[in-house]
C-alpha cells in the first residue's frame, strides 16, 4: 500500500519545498523504494502554459505533453523518474473539473461547495497518482505558503487524508525559515513557531520540521523548536544553505531526514546507496576549469525561465570536470548594441526557446555571430528557428525572410504553420507537446552524438521548418540530420562547415539528468572546452551563393 508524504512551506515563499521533496525522493530511491512526486499548485490557471516566464519561470513539459511547474524538472532530475500530467495539479484544473461535473449534472442538483466537492477532487487527484504508478511512497508538495487564502482547500484536503487512509500511512513535513538577525546577533525561531501555529490552526500537526538557515542551527535552538512546536527533537532537521542543489540530498541524509520518514511511516530501514550521487557532487565542487557560455534569451531577468537549460549545461560539464560560468545576454541588447559588444570571450553560445517577436532579431544576430566566428553553438526550439531565419537572410540571401509567427506577411516564411494548424486559435492546447520520435541521418554530428537511429524527445511549439525551402537549405551546405520518421518534419539541422553548430526543434534539456547528461549538451560542452577562441576560417558560400533550385512561384 502506498504511503503518503505531504510537504508544506511557511514563513516565506521560495523556501525550497520542491528541492526538499526531490531530495527526499532521491534518498528513498537510494534505499530501493519506488517514489512518485506530485505538485499541487494553488493558482487558478489551468496550467502554466500561458503564464509569463517572468512570473512563473520555466514551463516544464512531461513526456505525455503536459505543461507543468518547473519543480517537476527537479523531481525528474533527482529521482531519475519521468513524471506525467497526473503529477501536476493546479487549483484551476480542480475547479474546472468540478464545474464540468456540475454542468453535466453529476451532483444531482446539489449545492457545489469547497467542502466536500473541491477537497474531494483534490484527494482524488492524489489517489489517481498512487493508483497509476503504485509507488511505495507518494510525496506531494503543496505550493504556496501556509496562511495564503488560495492554499486553504489543499491544506484542508490533506488534513482529511490521514483520516481517510490511516494515521500510519500519512506523514506531514513542514519547511520553515530560521533567520539570522544581524542587529541581534542571533538566529530567531519565532517565524517557525508562528508558521507551525498557523498550520495547527488548520488541523495539521507536522511530524517533521525542516528548518532553512544560512548557518548551523545550534542544538539549543533545535530543542526550543521541538518544545514550542511539539515535534521530537530528532525530527527537527536543519537545512543549511549549500553551494549546489545536488548537495541537498547528502546533507539531508546526514541530518537523518530519510531515517525519520521511514520510521514514522513504519517502513523497513535499508542502507542508502549514495556513492554515485556523492561522486557527482564532488565533481561539481572540484571542477578544474571554467567554461564561459552565453545564453542569449529574452527572459534573462528571471533565470528560472531557463532552469532546465542551466542544469543540462551543468550535467554535461561534470563529465569533463568543468564548471560552467553562464553569461546572461538579453537578446534585445544585441538588437541595440550588436553582438560583438556582448559576446566576446565566450567558449560557447546557446539560444534557447521562447515565444513572441520581442528580442527575436537579437537571437538571430547571436546565431550569425556564432556561425561567422565559429563559436560552438546550440539552438533549442526557437533557437533552431532563429538559425533557419539567419541562414535564409545571410546565406541564401532571401531578404526579407522571417517566421510567419512573427511576420505573417513575410514573402519568405522559412518557418510556418503546418496546413492542419492554420485554423487553430486556442492557446495552451494547440502545440506539438510531449514526446515524439526523430529519425537520425547517418554520418552526421547528431548520429555521432546520439549513437542511435531513432530518438525520442519532448516538444513544445506550433511552427515548423517550411519544407518549401528544404532543397535550398541543403544546397547551401546545411544538413538536415533529424526528421520525423515519415521525413515530413525537420527536427535537427547542422552546419558541417563549423566546429560545432547544431540546432533542434525539440527541448533536449528536459531529458538531461545529473547522472545521464544529454548527448547534445555533452557534445556542446566538449566543443566549448576545445574552442581556442580563434576563428578557423569562414565559409565563402554566403558571398558566392546562387540557388540551383528555383523557389515555388508563390514564394518568389
Secondary structure, 3 states (H helix, E strand, C coil): CCEEEEEEECCCCCCCHHHHHHHHHHHHHCCCCCEEEEEEECCCCCCHHHCCHHHHCCCEECCCCCEECCHHHHHHHHHCCCCCHHHEEEHHHHHHHHHHHHHHCCCCCCCCCHHHHHHHHHHHHHHHHHHHHCCCEEEEEECCCCCCHHHHHHHHHHHHHHHHHCHHHEEEEEEEECCEECCCCEECCHHHHHHHHHHHHHCCCCCEEEEEECCCCCHHHHHHHHHHHCCCHHHEEEEECCCCHHHHHHHHHHCCHHHHHHHHCCCCCCCCCCHHHHHHHHHHHCCCEEEEEEEEECCCCCHHHHHHHHHHHHHHHHCCCEEEEEEEEEHHHHHHHCHHHHHCCCCEEEECCCCCCCCHHHHHHHHHHHHHCCCEEEEECHHHHHHHHHHHHHCCCCCCCEECCCCCCCCCEEEECCHHHCCCCCCCCCCEEEEEEEEECCCCHHHHHHCCCEEEEEEEECCEECHHHHHHHHHCCEEEEEECCCCCCEEEEEECCCCCEEEECCCHHHHCCCCCCCHHHHHHHHHHHHCCCCCCCCCCHHHHCCCCCCCCHHHC
